[in-house]
Amino acid sequence: MAAMHPFLELIRQRTSVESFDTRPVDEETIRALVEDAACAPSSFNIQHWRFVAVREEADRNRLCRAAFGQEQVRIAPVTFIVLGDLQGLDKLPRINREAVEIGALPQGKASAWERMAAEIYADPQLARDEVLRSASLASMTLMLAAEARGLASGALSGFDAGRVCADFDIEERYLPVMLIAVGYPADVERKQQPRLGVDEILNFDRGRRF
Ligand SMILES: Cc1cc2nc3c(=O)[nH]c(=O)nc-3n(C[C@H](O)[C@H](O)[C@H](O)COP(=O)(O)O)c2cc1C
């Protein structure tokens, strides 16, 4: 049988972790992870994701309290607050200008995207959905990148969003999507959570009765 591609091995090796080594994650690595995460696709390439990297002990304790005392947030040397910018559309003309300049996007398509995006994002529910989708894809990319860089991670949605915004000066336009605790893995066995079988989660052609 052909050897498995290293990326596929990495996908299978990743688990959420709650314990981390005390070794800090340096700023260069944090920046690299965010650069990796930003390779994710996003609606109209708006790149709604924003990241707050929380490192200081007092802030980690504060964030841990906002995450209902989930200890991994206190223990991890860095936890990312992944935000979605509900007004991310503001940057689209600049993003498109650069894309057109380098020949990655035809001018006609750029203009059409801006028109369509303006329509979609006028609906607050749709805007919120799109922000959640795009920031979630960036979150997953960040977690896989962490794994590839020898780090471990754990995503959390168990947190009080209002408290996170108040404690970390996050403006209303930014929707807290997820926390991702990141650090070097502690020397403990990582057991994979079971997954539903493919037959239970895949249907062909129609979506009824999984
Ligand atoms: C959106 C989302 C929210 C999650 N929230 C929490 C959380 O608040 N606390 C926690 O310990 N784990 C949380 N997890 C981790 C899941 O429990 C974990 O991904 C799942 O059990 C599968 O295990 P694995 O990631 O090790 O494969 C969350 C995961 C996702 C994707």
The ligand as a Tripos MOL2 file, in Angstrom:
@<TRIPOS>MOLECULE
LIG
   31    33     1     0     0
SMALL
NO_CHARGES

@<TRIPOS>ATOM
      1 C1        -16.3730   24.4870   18.1280 C.3       1 LIG1
      2 C2        -15.6720   23.6580   19.1690 C.ar      1 LIG1
      3 C3        -15.8500   23.9570   20.4990 C.ar      1 LIG1
      4 C4        -15.1790   23.2460   21.4960 C.ar      1 LIG1
      5 N1        -15.2830   23.6460   22.7960 N.ar      1 LIG1
      6 C5        -14.5570   23.0120   23.7440 C.ar      1 LIG1
      7 C6        -14.5470   23.4840   25.0730 C.ar      1 LIG1
      8 O1        -15.1730   24.4930   25.4150 O.2       1 LIG1
      9 N2        -13.8160   22.8050   25.9840 N.ar      1 LIG1
     10 C7        -13.0860   21.7050   25.6440 C.ar      1 LIG1
     11 O2        -12.4310   21.1320   26.5330 O.2       1 LIG1
     12 N3        -13.0580   21.2420   24.3790 N.ar      1 LIG1
     13 C8        -13.7610   21.8670   23.4280 C.ar      1 LIG1
     14 N4        -13.7060   21.4350   22.1180 N.ar      1 LIG1
     15 C9        -12.8870   20.2650   21.7730 C.3       1 LIG1
     16 C10       -13.7580   19.0570   21.4480 C.3       1 LIG1
     17 O3        -14.2600   18.5000   22.6280 O.3       1 LIG1
     18 C11       -12.9140   18.0420   20.6620 C.3       1 LIG1
     19 O4        -12.5170   18.6270   19.4420 O.3       1 LIG1
     20 C12       -13.6730   16.7560   20.3710 C.3       1 LIG1
     21 O5        -13.9270   16.0720   21.5740 O.3       1 LIG1
     22 C13       -12.9070   15.8480   19.4410 C.3       1 LIG1
     23 O6        -11.6470   15.5430   19.9750 O.3       1 LIG1
     24 P1        -10.3040   15.8590   19.2100 P.3       1 LIG1
     25 O7        -10.2450   17.3200   18.9140 O.co2     1 LIG1
     26 O8         -9.2150   15.4490   20.1810 O.co2     1 LIG1
     27 O9        -10.2750   15.0400   17.9680 O.co2     1 LIG1
     28 C14       -14.3460   22.1490   21.1320 C.ar      1 LIG1
     29 C15       -14.1840   21.8470   19.7750 C.ar      1 LIG1
     30 C16       -14.8120   22.6010   18.8050 C.ar      1 LIG1
     31 C17       -14.5660   22.2940   17.3480 C.3       1 LIG1
@<TRIPOS>BOND
     1     1     2 1
     2     2     3 ar
     3     2    30 ar
     4     3     4 ar
     5     4     5 ar
     6     4    28 ar
     7     5     6 ar
     8     6     7 ar
     9     6    13 1
    10     7     8 2
    11     7     9 ar
    12     9    10 ar
    13    10    11 2
    14    10    12 ar
    15    12    13 ar
    16    13    14 ar
    17    14    15 1
    18    14    28 ar
    19    15    16 1
    20    16    17 1
    21    16    18 1
    22    18    19 1
    23    18    20 1
    24    20    21 1
    25    20    22 1
    26    22    23 1
    27    23    24 1
    28    24    25 2
    29    24    26 1
    30    24    27 1
    31    28    29 ar
    32    29    30 ar
    33    30    31 1
@<TRIPOS>SUBSTRUCTURE
     1 LIG1         1 GROUP 0 **** ****
